[in-house]
């Protein structure tokens, strides 16, 4: 069974989730829409994180899924910064 981290990692590698930080972010009560990370609905008793990417794309996450996503994109940025420059 895939964990939320597995699902988010796979979606990042397939380009289904953005690999950069959003231009704007909001939090509020869940609207019942699915989380772009784990695909489960974000219930009205949960916090929904809505991230906007320059008006071109909006994604929604559970609080835990957003934390996983941010951690994974930070790791990706660190790996890119640590990679040797090739001429």
C-alpha positions in Angstrom: 0.0 0.0 0.0 1.4 3.4 -1.0 1.9 5.9 1.8 1.0 9.6 1.1 4.8 10.2 0.8 5.1 7.5 -1.8 2.2 9.0 -3.8 3.5 12.5 -3.6 7.1 11.4 -4.5 5.7 9.6 -7.6 3.5 12.5 -8.6 6.5 14.8 -8.4 8.7 12.5 -10.5 5.9 12.3 -13.1 5.4 16.1 -13.2 1.9 15.8 -11.8 2.8 18.1 -8.9 4.8 21.3 -9.1 8.4 21.1 -8.0 8.7 24.7 -6.9 7.2 26.9 -4.2 3.9 28.7 -4.9 3.4 32.3 -5.6 0.5 32.4 -3.0 -0.8 30.1 -0.3 -3.9 30.1 1.8 -5.3 27.8 4.6 -8.8 27.2 5.7 -11.3 24.6 6.5 -11.5 21.7 4.0 -14.0 21.9 1.2 -14.4 18.2 0.5 -12.2 18.5 -2.7 -9.5 15.8 -3.1 -6.0 16.4 -1.9 -3.6 16.6 -4.8 -1.1 14.7 -2.8 -3.0 11.6 -1.5 -6.2 11.9 -3.5 -8.4 11.6 -0.3 -11.0 14.3 0.3 -10.1 17.2 2.6 -12.9 17.2 5.1 -14.4 20.3 6.7 -12.9 19.2 10.0 -9.4 19.3 8.5 -7.2 22.2 7.3 -6.9 22.6 3.6 -3.8 24.3 2.1 -4.5 25.9 -1.2 -1.4 26.8 -3.2 -1.4 29.0 -6.3 1.3 29.0 -8.9 1.0 32.4 -10.7 -2.6 31.8 -11.6 -1.6 29.0 -13.9 -2.3 26.2 -11.5 -3.8 25.6 -8.0 -3.2 22.6 -5.9 -4.8 21.6 -2.6 -3.2 19.5 0.2 -4.0 18.2 3.7 -1.6 19.9 6.2 0.5 16.7 6.4 0.6 16.2 2.7 1.8 19.8 2.1 4.5 19.3 4.7 5.7 16.1 2.8 5.5 17.9 -0.5 7.5 20.9 0.8 10.1 18.5 2.3 10.5 16.6 -1.0 10.9 19.7 -3.2 13.4 21.1 -0.7 15.4 17.8 -1.0 15.2 18.1 -4.8 16.5 21.7 -4.7 19.3 20.6 -2.3 20.3 17.7 -4.6 20.4 20.1 -7.6 22.5 22.6 -5.7 24.9 19.8 -4.6 25.3 18.4 -8.2 28.5 19.2 -10.0 28.3 21.7 -12.8 28.8 20.0 -16.2 30.4 21.9 -19.1 
